[in-house]
Amino acid sequence: MKIYDYNGLKNVAGERIHQRRTTLRISQADLSARMQVRGVTIEREAISKIETGDRFITDYELMTFAEVLGVSMDWLTGKQ
């Protein structure tokens, strides 16, 4: 499997996830717990890597991040 980067990052939403999470004053551990309640098993360390662009995000993870953070997937990907 070939690994792809976009402008040196493995995702385009990490910065926005971090921005919204800090605006809401949610820790990475709390965000992880909220994701897990919705059926997406993701550890705090994975969220850290997503926010720094060092980890890919699956479509279902992106959808759940948007739901948990109260934003659209378009906003998370910079389309809005």
PyMOL Python script that loads the backbone (N, CA, C, O; Angstrom):
from pymol import cmd

cmd.read_pdbstr("""\
ATOM      1  N   MET A   1       0.840  -1.178   0.000  1.00  0.00           N
ATOM      2  CA  MET A   1       0.000   0.000   0.000  1.00  0.00           C
ATOM      3  C   MET A   1       0.886   1.243   0.000  1.00  0.00           C
ATOM      4  O   MET A   1       1.810   1.362   0.805  1.00  0.00           O
ATOM      5  N   LYS A   2       0.598   2.139  -0.890  1.00  0.00           N
ATOM      6  CA  LYS A   2       1.366   3.366  -0.994  1.00  0.00           C
ATOM      7  C   LYS A   2       0.769   4.419  -0.056  1.00  0.00           C
ATOM      8  O   LYS A   2      -0.447   4.606  -0.020  1.00  0.00           O
ATOM      9  N   ILE A   3       1.607   5.086   0.681  1.00  0.00           N
ATOM     10  CA  ILE A   3       1.172   6.141   1.598  1.00  0.00           C
ATOM     11  C   ILE A   3       1.270   7.480   0.864  1.00  0.00           C
ATOM     12  O   ILE A   3       2.295   7.795   0.260  1.00  0.00           O
ATOM     13  N   TYR A   4       0.207   8.250   0.926  1.00  0.00           N
ATOM     14  CA  TYR A   4       0.154   9.541   0.258  1.00  0.00           C
ATOM     15  C   TYR A   4       0.140  10.665   1.274  1.00  0.00           C
ATOM     16  O   TYR A   4      -0.391  10.522   2.376  1.00  0.00           O
ATOM     17  N   ASP A   5       0.721  11.766   0.893  1.00  0.00           N
ATOM     18  CA  ASP A   5       0.698  12.987   1.698  1.00  0.00           C
ATOM     19  C   ASP A   5       0.036  14.091   0.891  1.00  0.00           C
ATOM     20  O   ASP A   5       0.073  14.087  -0.340  1.00  0.00           O
ATOM     21  N   TYR A   6      -0.565  15.027   1.592  1.00  0.00           N
ATOM     22  CA  TYR A   6      -1.133  16.209   0.973  1.00  0.00           C
ATOM     23  C   TYR A   6      -0.488  17.403   1.658  1.00  0.00           C
ATOM     24  O   TYR A   6      -0.773  17.692   2.820  1.00  0.00           O
ATOM     25  N   ASN A   7       0.374  18.085   0.940  1.00  0.00           N
ATOM     26  CA  ASN A   7       1.137  19.198   1.514  1.00  0.00           C
ATOM     27  C   ASN A   7       1.877  18.772   2.777  1.00  0.00           C
ATOM     28  O   ASN A   7       1.955  19.528   3.745  1.00  0.00           O
ATOM     29  N   GLY A   8       2.415  17.562   2.761  1.00  0.00           N
ATOM     30  CA  GLY A   8       3.190  17.057   3.882  1.00  0.00           C
ATOM     31  C   GLY A   8       2.369  16.467   5.018  1.00  0.00           C
ATOM     32  O   GLY A   8       2.932  16.050   6.030  1.00  0.00           O
ATOM     33  N   LEU A   9       1.052  16.423   4.869  1.00  0.00           N
ATOM     34  CA  LEU A   9       0.174  15.892   5.915  1.00  0.00           C
ATOM     35  C   LEU A   9      -0.556  14.663   5.406  1.00  0.00           C
ATOM     36  O   LEU A   9      -0.708  14.475   4.199  1.00  0.00           O
ATOM     37  N   LYS A  10      -1.008  13.831   6.330  1.00  0.00           N
ATOM     38  CA  LYS A  10      -1.764  12.642   5.969  1.00  0.00           C
ATOM     39  C   LYS A  10      -3.270  12.888   6.014  1.00  0.00           C
ATOM     40  O   LYS A  10      -4.050  11.996   5.679  1.00  0.00           O
ATOM     41  N   ASN A  11      -3.686  14.085   6.421  1.00  0.00           N
ATOM     42  CA  ASN A  11      -5.106  14.449   6.403  1.00  0.00           C
ATOM     43  C   ASN A  11      -5.223  15.961   6.293  1.00  0.00           C
ATOM     44  O   ASN A  11      -4.264  16.685   6.557  1.00  0.00           O
ATOM     45  N   VAL A  12      -6.397  16.434   5.903  1.00  0.00           N
ATOM     46  CA  VAL A  12      -6.628  17.877   5.793  1.00  0.00           C
ATOM     47  C   VAL A  12      -7.484  18.416   6.940  1.00  0.00           C
ATOM     48  O   VAL A  12      -7.673  19.627   7.052  1.00  0.00           O
ATOM     49  N   ALA A  13      -7.997  17.534   7.786  1.00  0.00           N
ATOM     50  CA  ALA A  13      -8.936  17.956   8.827  1.00  0.00           C
ATOM     51  C   ALA A  13      -8.308  18.111  10.211  1.00  0.00           C
ATOM     52  O   ALA A  13      -8.936  18.685  11.101  1.00  0.00           O
ATOM     53  N   GLY A  14      -7.116  17.628  10.410  1.00  0.00           N
ATOM     54  CA  GLY A  14      -6.512  17.625  11.736  1.00  0.00           C
ATOM     55  C   GLY A  14      -6.436  18.990  12.393  1.00  0.00           C
ATOM     56  O   GLY A  14      -6.742  19.135  13.577  1.00  0.00           O
ATOM     57  N   GLU A  15      -6.031  19.984  11.632  1.00  0.00           N
ATOM     58  CA  GLU A  15      -5.916  21.333  12.185  1.00  0.00           C
ATOM     59  C   GLU A  15      -7.278  21.859  12.634  1.00  0.00           C
ATOM     60  O   GLU A  15      -7.390  22.480  13.692  1.00  0.00           O
ATOM     61  N   ARG A  16      -8.308  21.612  11.834  1.00  0.00           N
ATOM     62  CA  ARG A  16      -9.659  22.056  12.196  1.00  0.00           C
ATOM     63  C   ARG A  16     -10.215  21.272  13.388  1.00  0.00           C
ATOM     64  O   ARG A  16     -10.920  21.837  14.224  1.00  0.00           O
ATOM     65  N   ILE A  17      -9.907  19.988  13.469  1.00  0.00           N
ATOM     66  CA  ILE A  17     -10.334  19.193  14.626  1.00  0.00           C
ATOM     67  C   ILE A  17      -9.714  19.785  15.882  1.00  0.00           C
ATOM     68  O   ILE A  17     -10.393  19.971  16.892  1.00  0.00           O
ATOM     69  N   HIS A  18      -8.422  20.081  15.816  1.00  0.00           N
ATOM     70  CA  HIS A  18      -7.736  20.691  16.962  1.00  0.00           C
ATOM     71  C   HIS A  18      -8.358  22.046  17.319  1.00  0.00           C
ATOM     72  O   HIS A  18      -8.614  22.337  18.487  1.00  0.00           O
ATOM     73  N   GLN A  19      -8.592  22.858  16.301  1.00  0.00           N
ATOM     74  CA  GLN A  19      -9.169  24.195  16.513  1.00  0.00           C
ATOM     75  C   GLN A  19     -10.522  24.110  17.215  1.00  0.00           C
ATOM     76  O   GLN A  19     -10.758  24.810  18.199  1.00  0.00           O
ATOM     77  N   ARG A  20     -11.396  23.266  16.718  1.00  0.00           N
ATOM     78  CA  ARG A  20     -12.739  23.147  17.296  1.00  0.00           C
ATOM     79  C   ARG A  20     -12.692  22.518  18.689  1.00  0.00           C
ATOM     80  O   ARG A  20     -13.416  22.941  19.590  1.00  0.00           O
ATOM     81  N   ARG A  21     -11.846  21.519  18.860  1.00  0.00           N
ATOM     82  CA  ARG A  21     -11.724  20.862  20.161  1.00  0.00           C
ATOM     83  C   ARG A  21     -11.264  21.847  21.229  1.00  0.00           C
ATOM     84  O   ARG A  21     -11.802  21.855  22.336  1.00  0.00           O
ATOM     85  N   THR A  22     -10.283  22.669  20.909  1.00  0.00           N
ATOM     86  CA  THR A  22      -9.793  23.637  21.897  1.00  0.00           C
ATOM     87  C   THR A  22     -10.806  24.749  22.127  1.00  0.00           C
ATOM     88  O   THR A  22     -10.917  25.258  23.242  1.00  0.00           O
ATOM     89  N   THR A  23     -11.541  25.133  21.099  1.00  0.00           N
ATOM     90  CA  THR A  23     -12.598  26.133  21.269  1.00  0.00           C
ATOM     91  C   THR A  23     -13.655  25.623  22.249  1.00  0.00           C
ATOM     92  O   THR A  23     -14.156  26.380  23.081  1.00  0.00           O
ATOM     93  N   LEU A  24     -13.985  24.352  22.144  1.00  0.00           N
ATOM     94  CA  LEU A  24     -14.977  23.742  23.031  1.00  0.00           C
ATOM     95  C   LEU A  24     -14.392  23.352  24.388  1.00  0.00           C
ATOM     96  O   LEU A  24     -15.118  22.911  25.279  1.00  0.00           O
ATOM     97  N   ARG A  25     -13.071  23.516  24.541  1.00  0.00           N
ATOM     98  CA  ARG A  25     -12.362  23.155  25.778  1.00  0.00           C
ATOM     99  C   ARG A  25     -12.545  21.680  26.133  1.00  0.00           C
ATOM    100  O   ARG A  25     -12.830  21.317  27.274  1.00  0.00           O
ATOM    101  N   ILE A  26     -12.370  20.849  25.110  1.00  0.00           N
ATOM    102  CA  ILE A  26     -12.456  19.394  25.265  1.00  0.00           C
ATOM    103  C   ILE A  26     -11.037  18.844  25.170  1.00  0.00           C
ATOM    104  O   ILE A  26     -10.301  19.186  24.245  1.00  0.00           O
ATOM    105  N   SER A  27     -10.654  18.007  26.104  1.00  0.00           N
ATOM    106  CA  SER A  27      -9.337  17.372  26.034  1.00  0.00           C
ATOM    107  C   SER A  27      -9.354  16.279  24.966  1.00  0.00           C
ATOM    108  O   SER A  27     -10.417  15.833  24.532  1.00  0.00           O
ATOM    109  N   GLN A  28      -8.173  15.861  24.556  1.00  0.00           N
ATOM    110  CA  GLN A  28      -8.084  14.760  23.602  1.00  0.00           C
ATOM    111  C   GLN A  28      -8.682  13.489  24.196  1.00  0.00           C
ATOM    112  O   GLN A  28      -9.324  12.715  23.487  1.00  0.00           O
ATOM    113  N   ALA A  29      -8.477  13.272  25.483  1.00  0.00           N
ATOM    114  CA  ALA A  29      -9.035  12.087  26.140  1.00  0.00           C
ATOM    115  C   ALA A  29     -10.559  12.133  26.150  1.00  0.00           C
ATOM    116  O   ALA A  29     -11.216  11.113  25.941  1.00  0.00           O
ATOM    117  N   ASP A  30     -11.119  13.312  26.391  1.00  0.00           N
ATOM    118  CA  ASP A  30     -12.578  13.456  26.390  1.00  0.00           C
ATOM    119  C   ASP A  30     -13.136  13.260  24.982  1.00  0.00           C
ATOM    120  O   ASP A  30     -14.170  12.618  24.802  1.00  0.00           O
ATOM    121  N   LEU A  31     -12.455  13.810  23.999  1.00  0.00           N
ATOM    122  CA  LEU A  31     -12.887  13.619  22.612  1.00  0.00           C
ATOM    123  C   LEU A  31     -12.843  12.136  22.249  1.00  0.00           C
ATOM    124  O   LEU A  31     -13.751  11.629  21.590  1.00  0.00           O
ATOM    125  N   SER A  32     -11.804  11.451  22.673  1.00  0.00           N
ATOM    126  CA  SER A  32     -11.696  10.015  22.442  1.00  0.00           C
ATOM    127  C   SER A  32     -12.881   9.277  23.054  1.00  0.00           C
ATOM    128  O   SER A  32     -13.465   8.401  22.416  1.00  0.00           O
ATOM    129  N   ALA A  33     -13.237   9.627  24.284  1.00  0.00           N
ATOM    130  CA  ALA A  33     -14.368   8.981  24.962  1.00  0.00           C
ATOM    131  C   ALA A  33     -15.673   9.255  24.230  1.00  0.00           C
ATOM    132  O   ALA A  33     -16.498   8.353  24.085  1.00  0.00           O
ATOM    133  N   ARG A  34     -15.872  10.475  23.771  1.00  0.00           N
ATOM    134  CA  ARG A  34     -17.101  10.833  23.045  1.00  0.00           C
ATOM    135  C   ARG A  34     -17.191  10.084  21.716  1.00  0.00           C
ATOM    136  O   ARG A  34     -18.277   9.685  21.297  1.00  0.00           O
ATOM    137  N   MET A  35     -16.053   9.897  21.060  1.00  0.00           N
ATOM    138  CA  MET A  35     -16.032   9.132  19.815  1.00  0.00           C
ATOM    139  C   MET A  35     -16.387   7.674  20.099  1.00  0.00           C
ATOM    140  O   MET A  35     -17.151   7.061  19.354  1.00  0.00           O
ATOM    141  N   GLN A  36     -15.834   7.126  21.169  1.00  0.00           N
ATOM    142  CA  GLN A  36     -16.066   5.731  21.504  1.00  0.00           C
ATOM    143  C   GLN A  36     -17.516   5.467  21.880  1.00  0.00           C
ATOM    144  O   GLN A  36     -18.042   4.394  21.586  1.00  0.00           O
ATOM    145  N   VAL A  37     -18.175   6.435  22.531  1.00  0.00           N
ATOM    146  CA  VAL A  37     -19.598   6.302  22.859  1.00  0.00           C
ATOM    147  C   VAL A  37     -20.420   6.161  21.583  1.00  0.00           C
ATOM    148  O   VAL A  37     -21.467   5.513  21.580  1.00  0.00           O
ATOM    149  N   ARG A  38     -19.944   6.767  20.501  1.00  0.00           N
ATOM    150  CA  ARG A  38     -20.644   6.708  19.214  1.00  0.00           C
ATOM    151  C   ARG A  38     -20.163   5.549  18.340  1.00  0.00           C
ATOM    152  O   ARG A  38     -20.492   5.480  17.155  1.00  0.00           O
ATOM    153  N   GLY A  39     -19.391   4.646  18.926  1.00  0.00           N
ATOM    154  CA  GLY A  39     -19.011   3.433  18.219  1.00  0.00           C
ATOM    155  C   GLY A  39     -17.699   3.475  17.470  1.00  0.00           C
ATOM    156  O   GLY A  39     -17.369   2.522  16.764  1.00  0.00           O
ATOM    157  N   VAL A  40     -16.938   4.553  17.601  1.00  0.00           N
ATOM    158  CA  VAL A  40     -15.654   4.666  16.914  1.00  0.00           C
ATOM    159  C   VAL A  40     -14.547   4.540  17.954  1.00  0.00           C
ATOM    160  O   VAL A  40     -14.334   5.449  18.756  1.00  0.00           O
ATOM    161  N   THR A  41     -13.853   3.424  17.936  1.00  0.00           N
ATOM    162  CA  THR A  41     -12.765   3.205  18.885  1.00  0.00           C
ATOM    163  C   THR A  41     -11.531   3.949  18.404  1.00  0.00           C
ATOM    164  O   THR A  41     -10.942   3.605  17.379  1.00  0.00           O
ATOM    165  N   ILE A  42     -11.152   4.964  19.150  1.00  0.00           N
ATOM    166  CA  ILE A  42      -9.983   5.773  18.815  1.00  0.00           C
ATOM    167  C   ILE A  42      -9.354   6.241  20.118  1.00  0.00           C
ATOM    168  O   ILE A  42     -10.042   6.755  21.000  1.00  0.00           O
ATOM    169  N   GLU A  43      -8.066   6.064  20.233  1.00  0.00           N
ATOM    170  CA  GLU A  43      -7.345   6.422  21.447  1.00  0.00           C
ATOM    171  C   GLU A  43      -6.885   7.876  21.403  1.00  0.00           C
ATOM    172  O   GLU A  43      -6.835   8.492  20.339  1.00  0.00           O
ATOM    173  N   ARG A  44      -6.553   8.409  22.566  1.00  0.00           N
ATOM    174  CA  ARG A  44      -6.084   9.784  22.664  1.00  0.00           C
ATOM    175  C   ARG A  44      -4.844  10.004  21.799  1.00  0.00           C
ATOM    176  O   ARG A  44      -4.708  11.048  21.160  1.00  0.00           O
ATOM    177  N   GLU A  45      -3.949   9.030  21.779  1.00  0.00           N
ATOM    178  CA  GLU A  45      -2.719   9.153  20.983  1.00  0.00           C
ATOM    179  C   GLU A  45      -3.030   9.275  19.494  1.00  0.00           C
ATOM    180  O   GLU A  45      -2.347  10.002  18.773  1.00  0.00           O
ATOM    181  N   ALA A  46      -4.057   8.566  19.033  1.00  0.00           N
ATOM    182  CA  ALA A  46      -4.451   8.650  17.625  1.00  0.00           C
ATOM    183  C   ALA A  46      -4.999  10.032  17.307  1.00  0.00           C
ATOM    184  O   ALA A  46      -4.745  10.573  16.231  1.00  0.00           O
ATOM    185  N   ILE A  47      -5.755  10.607  18.244  1.00  0.00           N
ATOM    186  CA  ILE A  47      -6.273  11.960  18.030  1.00  0.00           C
ATOM    187  C   ILE A  47      -5.120  12.956  17.953  1.00  0.00           C
ATOM    188  O   ILE A  47      -5.143  13.868  17.127  1.00  0.00           O
ATOM    189  N   SER A  48      -4.129  12.790  18.793  1.00  0.00           N
ATOM    190  CA  SER A  48      -2.944  13.650  18.739  1.00  0.00           C
ATOM    191  C   SER A  48      -2.281  13.562  17.370  1.00  0.00           C
ATOM    192  O   SER A  48      -1.921  14.588  16.793  1.00  0.00           O
ATOM    193  N   LYS A  49      -2.114  12.351  16.844  1.00  0.00           N
ATOM    194  CA  LYS A  49      -1.489  12.170  15.535  1.00  0.00           C
ATOM    195  C   LYS A  49      -2.355  12.736  14.413  1.00  0.00           C
ATOM    196  O   LYS A  49      -1.831  13.270  13.436  1.00  0.00           O
ATOM    197  N   ILE A  50      -3.665  12.622  14.545  1.00  0.00           N
ATOM    198  CA  ILE A  50      -4.570  13.203  13.547  1.00  0.00           C
ATOM    199  C   ILE A  50      -4.413  14.718  13.543  1.00  0.00           C
ATOM    200  O   ILE A  50      -4.296  15.330  12.481  1.00  0.00           O
ATOM    201  N   GLU A  51      -4.409  15.323  14.725  1.00  0.00           N
ATOM    202  CA  GLU A  51      -4.312  16.782  14.818  1.00  0.00           C
ATOM    203  C   GLU A  51      -2.995  17.324  14.268  1.00  0.00           C
ATOM    204  O   GLU A  51      -2.954  18.451  13.774  1.00  0.00           O
ATOM    205  N   THR A  52      -1.926  16.546  14.345  1.00  0.00           N
ATOM    206  CA  THR A  52      -0.641  16.990  13.808  1.00  0.00           C
ATOM    207  C   THR A  52      -0.432  16.563  12.359  1.00  0.00           C
ATOM    208  O   THR A  52       0.597  16.876  11.759  1.00  0.00           O
ATOM    209  N   GLY A  53      -1.411  15.844  11.793  1.00  0.00           N
ATOM    210  CA  GLY A  53      -1.322  15.428  10.394  1.00  0.00           C
ATOM    211  C   GLY A  53      -0.494  14.186  10.179  1.00  0.00           C
ATOM    212  O   GLY A  53      -0.113  13.888   9.047  1.00  0.00           O
ATOM    213  N   ASP A  54      -0.206  13.450  11.242  1.00  0.00           N
ATOM    214  CA  ASP A  54       0.627  12.259  11.144  1.00  0.00           C
ATOM    215  C   ASP A  54      -0.169  10.971  11.009  1.00  0.00           C
ATOM    216  O   ASP A  54       0.414   9.887  10.983  1.00  0.00           O
ATOM    217  N   ARG A  55      -1.496  11.069  10.923  1.00  0.00           N
ATOM    218  CA  ARG A  55      -2.341   9.876  10.793  1.00  0.00           C
ATOM    219  C   ARG A  55      -3.494  10.159   9.840  1.00  0.00           C
ATOM    220  O   ARG A  55      -4.075  11.245   9.849  1.00  0.00           O
ATOM    221  N   PHE A  56      -3.813   9.168   9.021  1.00  0.00           N
ATOM    222  CA  PHE A  56      -4.974   9.268   8.137  1.00  0.00           C
ATOM    223  C   PHE A  56      -6.261   9.259   8.947  1.00  0.00           C
ATOM    224  O   PHE A  56      -6.282   8.778  10.080  1.00  0.00           O
ATOM    225  N   ILE A  57      -7.333   9.791   8.371  1.00  0.00           N
ATOM    226  CA  ILE A  57      -8.661   9.742   8.970  1.00  0.00           C
ATOM    227  C   ILE A  57      -9.560   8.978   8.016  1.00  0.00           C
ATOM    228  O   ILE A  57      -9.607   9.282   6.824  1.00  0.00           O
ATOM    229  N   THR A  58     -10.274   7.990   8.534  1.00  0.00           N
ATOM    230  CA  THR A  58     -11.231   7.268   7.693  1.00  0.00           C
ATOM    231  C   THR A  58     -12.493   8.108   7.542  1.00  0.00           C
ATOM    232  O   THR A  58     -12.713   9.059   8.292  1.00  0.00           O
ATOM    233  N   ASP A  59     -13.316   7.746   6.567  1.00  0.00           N
ATOM    234  CA  ASP A  59     -14.545   8.493   6.339  1.00  0.00           C
ATOM    235  C   ASP A  59     -15.487   8.431   7.539  1.00  0.00           C
ATOM    236  O   ASP A  59     -16.097   9.437   7.902  1.00  0.00           O
ATOM    237  N   TYR A  60     -15.608   7.258   8.153  1.00  0.00           N
ATOM    238  CA  TYR A  60     -16.507   7.157   9.310  1.00  0.00           C
ATOM    239  C   TYR A  60     -15.957   7.909  10.522  1.00  0.00           C
ATOM    240  O   TYR A  60     -16.732   8.412  11.336  1.00  0.00           O
ATOM    241  N   GLU A  61     -14.631   7.994  10.653  1.00  0.00           N
ATOM    242  CA  GLU A  61     -14.055   8.803  11.730  1.00  0.00           C
ATOM    243  C   GLU A  61     -14.349  10.280  11.494  1.00  0.00           C
ATOM    244  O   GLU A  61     -14.722  10.997  12.423  1.00  0.00           O
ATOM    245  N   LEU A  62     -14.183  10.734  10.258  1.00  0.00           N
ATOM    246  CA  LEU A  62     -14.454  12.132   9.932  1.00  0.00           C
ATOM    247  C   LEU A  62     -15.910  12.478  10.212  1.00  0.00           C
ATOM    248  O   LEU A  62     -16.205  13.533  10.775  1.00  0.00           O
ATOM    249  N   MET A  63     -16.809  11.599   9.824  1.00  0.00           N
ATOM    250  CA  MET A  63     -18.231  11.805  10.060  1.00  0.00           C
ATOM    251  C   MET A  63     -18.511  11.918  11.562  1.00  0.00           C
ATOM    252  O   MET A  63     -19.286  12.776  11.983  1.00  0.00           O
ATOM    253  N   THR A  64     -17.894  11.068  12.357  1.00  0.00           N
ATOM    254  CA  THR A  64     -18.124  11.084  13.796  1.00  0.00           C
ATOM    255  C   THR A  64     -17.458  12.278  14.456  1.00  0.00           C
ATOM    256  O   THR A  64     -18.020  12.850  15.391  1.00  0.00           O
ATOM    257  N   PHE A  65     -16.272  12.673  13.997  1.00  0.00           N
ATOM    258  CA  PHE A  65     -15.650  13.898  14.511  1.00  0.00           C
ATOM    259  C   PHE A  65     -16.582  15.080  14.290  1.00  0.00           C
ATOM    260  O   PHE A  65     -16.784  15.887  15.197  1.00  0.00           O
ATOM    261  N   ALA A  66     -17.150  15.189  13.098  1.00  0.00           N
ATOM    262  CA  ALA A  66     -18.064  16.292  12.793  1.00  0.00           C
ATOM    263  C   ALA A  66     -19.258  16.281  13.733  1.00  0.00           C
ATOM    264  O   ALA A  66     -19.655  17.325  14.251  1.00  0.00           O
ATOM    265  N   GLU A  67     -19.825  15.114  13.954  1.00  0.00           N
ATOM    266  CA  GLU A  67     -20.981  14.988  14.842  1.00  0.00           C
ATOM    267  C   GLU A  67     -20.623  15.387  16.276  1.00  0.00           C
ATOM    268  O   GLU A  67     -21.331  16.180  16.896  1.00  0.00           O
ATOM    269  N   VAL A  68     -19.542  14.848  16.791  1.00  0.00           N
ATOM    270  CA  VAL A  68     -19.124  15.108  18.168  1.00  0.00           C
ATOM    271  C   VAL A  68     -18.768  16.581  18.367  1.00  0.00           C
ATOM    272  O   VAL A  68     -19.081  17.162  19.406  1.00  0.00           O
ATOM    273  N   LEU A  69     -18.120  17.177  17.381  1.00  0.00           N
ATOM    274  CA  LEU A  69     -17.665  18.563  17.504  1.00  0.00           C
ATOM    275  C   LEU A  69     -18.720  19.579  17.088  1.00  0.00           C
ATOM    276  O   LEU A  69     -18.520  20.781  17.257  1.00  0.00           O
ATOM    277  N   GLY A  70     -19.840  19.110  16.546  1.00  0.00           N
ATOM    278  CA  GLY A  70     -20.932  20.011  16.169  1.00  0.00           C
ATOM    279  C   GLY A  70     -20.645  20.876  14.966  1.00  0.00           C
ATOM    280  O   GLY A  70     -21.084  22.024  14.895  1.00  0.00           O
ATOM    281  N   VAL A  71     -19.905  20.323  14.015  1.00  0.00           N
ATOM    282  CA  VAL A  71     -19.590  21.039  12.776  1.00  0.00           C
ATOM    283  C   VAL A  71     -19.875  20.114  11.589  1.00  0.00           C
ATOM    284  O   VAL A  71     -20.166  18.931  11.769  1.00  0.00           O
ATOM    285  N   SER A  72     -19.788  20.659  10.395  1.00  0.00           N
ATOM    286  CA  SER A  72     -20.007  19.833   9.197  1.00  0.00           C
ATOM    287  C   SER A  72     -18.691  19.203   8.750  1.00  0.00           C
ATOM    288  O   SER A  72     -17.608  19.666   9.108  1.00  0.00           O
ATOM    289  N   MET A  73     -18.807  18.146   7.965  1.00  0.00           N
ATOM    290  CA  MET A  73     -17.617  17.535   7.373  1.00  0.00           C
ATOM    291  C   MET A  73     -16.961  18.514   6.411  1.00  0.00           C
ATOM    292  O   MET A  73     -15.736  18.542   6.294  1.00  0.00           O
ATOM    293  N   ASP A  74     -17.759  19.311   5.728  1.00  0.00           N
ATOM    294  CA  ASP A  74     -17.189  20.335   4.852  1.00  0.00           C
ATOM    295  C   ASP A  74     -16.326  21.313   5.621  1.00  0.00           C
ATOM    296  O   ASP A  74     -15.257  21.699   5.150  1.00  0.00           O
ATOM    297  N   TRP A  75     -16.775  21.721   6.797  1.00  0.00           N
ATOM    298  CA  TRP A  75     -15.980  22.652   7.614  1.00  0.00           C
ATOM    299  C   TRP A  75     -14.680  21.988   8.037  1.00  0.00           C
ATOM    300  O   TRP A  75     -13.617  22.607   7.982  1.00  0.00           O
ATOM    301  N   LEU A  76     -14.760  20.723   8.461  1.00  0.00           N
ATOM    302  CA  LEU A  76     -13.554  20.029   8.891  1.00  0.00           C
ATOM    303  C   LEU A  76     -12.531  19.907   7.769  1.00  0.00           C
ATOM    304  O   LEU A  76     -11.328  19.930   8.028  1.00  0.00           O
ATOM    305  N   THR A  77     -12.981  19.780   6.550  1.00  0.00           N
ATOM    306  CA  THR A  77     -12.053  19.625   5.426  1.00  0.00           C
ATOM    307  C   THR A  77     -11.692  20.950   4.759  1.00  0.00           C
ATOM    308  O   THR A  77     -11.008  20.970   3.735  1.00  0.00           O
ATOM    309  N   GLY A  78     -12.155  22.054   5.341  1.00  0.00           N
ATOM    310  CA  GLY A  78     -11.790  23.368   4.825  1.00  0.00           C
ATOM    311  C   GLY A  78     -12.603  23.839   3.647  1.00  0.00           C
ATOM    312  O   GLY A  78     -12.217  24.797   2.977  1.00  0.00           O
ATOM    313  N   LYS A  79     -13.725  23.188   3.373  1.00  0.00           N
ATOM    314  CA  LYS A  79     -14.568  23.585   2.237  1.00  0.00           C
ATOM    315  C   LYS A  79     -15.495  24.740   2.591  1.00  0.00           C
ATOM    316  O   LYS A  79     -16.081  25.359   1.703  1.00  0.00           O
ATOM    317  N   GLN A  80     -15.630  25.033   3.873  1.00  0.00           N
ATOM    318  CA  GLN A  80     -16.476  26.158   4.312  1.00  0.00           C
ATOM    319  C   GLN A  80     -15.662  27.127   5.105  1.00  0.00           C
ATOM    320  O   GLN A  80     -16.185  28.142   5.565  1.00  0.00           O
TER     321      GLN A  80
END
""", "prot")
cmd.dss("prot")
cmd.show_as("cartoon", "prot")
cmd.util.cbc("prot")
cmd.orient("prot")
